[in-house]
Amino acid sequence: MKFYKNLYIGETIHKPDKIIKKLKKYKKQPGIYVIVYARDQNQLEIYHSLMLQQWFYKENPPAILGIAGSQYEAFALIQKIAQEAVEATGQADLTAYLAVDDMASFK
């Protein structure tokens, strides 16, 4: 599983390092949502962390851009990313703004 270098963290997330460790080990975290880059569709998606328990995600680890404590908070993070993209580039192309195609953006 790869994590964005400048990972977006929701306000209700108090120990992101601990959550990241658990996500990497595919441990259950019922109150966590992640913002993922969907390579095949070239867009951002919100997944409940329990969705990462499926065998597909263990064989095809996702690229995680953000961690939130609720679905609402995940939407707010995507809104924040969109605002940053528009301010920086004048466009709402989030994947281009985040440079998610460049795997050097992930650790």
N, C-alpha and C positions, 0 to 999 in steps of 0.2 A: 504494500500500500504506500502510495506516495502522497506527501503533504506539500502544499504550496509554501514557498519560502516565507511569504508575507501573509500567513494564514489569518483569515478573518475570524475573530472570536466574538461571540455574542456576549452581551452584558451580564447574563446570568451564569456564565461559565467561569467558575472560580479557580479551578485547577486544571488548566488546559493540558499541561504536560502529562498529568495522570490519565486524562481522557485519551490523549494520543497513544499512550502506551497500551491502554486497553483496546483501543481500536485496532492497533497493529497486531494484537494477539487475538482479534475477533471475539473478544469477551462481550457479554450482553450488557448493554447500557440503555435501559428503557426510556430514559428521559432526554436522550441526545438525538439531535438531527444533524445531518451533514450536508454541505453543499458540494456537489460532485460535478466534475467536467465530464460530460458524455461525449466521448470522442467520435462515435459513429454519427451523432446528430449535431455535433459542433455547437453545443449549448450547455447551460448550467441546469442542474436538476437538484431537487431536495429529496433526500432519502432519510427515513427513520433509521437509526443506527442498527436496529435489529434486522433490517433488510440485508445488511452486509454479512449476516450469518449464512446466507445461501451459498451453496457450493460454487455458483457462477462467479461470485465476487471473490472467493478464495482463489480461484484459478485465474481470474482476470481482475486483479486489484484495481480499485478506482483511484483517480487523482482527486484528492480532497482539497477544496479551496477554503472551506469555512466550517465552523462548528457552532451550533446553537443549542439553547436549552429548550426550545419549543419550535413548532412549525411557524408560528407568527414571527418569532425572532429570526428564523432563517429567511423569511420573506423580507424582513427589515434589512438584513445583511445584504441580500441581493439588491434591494433598493439603494443601499449605500454604495455598492459597487457600481451600479448604473449611474448614480449621481457623479461619482468620481470619474467614470469613463467620459461622460458628457462634458464635464468641466475640463478634463485633460485633452480630449481629442475632438470634442464637438459632435461625437457620434455615440450611439448606445450599443456599439459592438463590443460586448463584454469580453468575449473570448480573445479578440484582438488586443484589447486594452490590457488584459491580464497576461498576455503572451503564453497561453496555456499549451500552444502547439510546441513551444520550446521546452523540452523536458529539463533544461537547466533551471527552469523556474520552480522545480520541485526537488525536495530532498528526501 
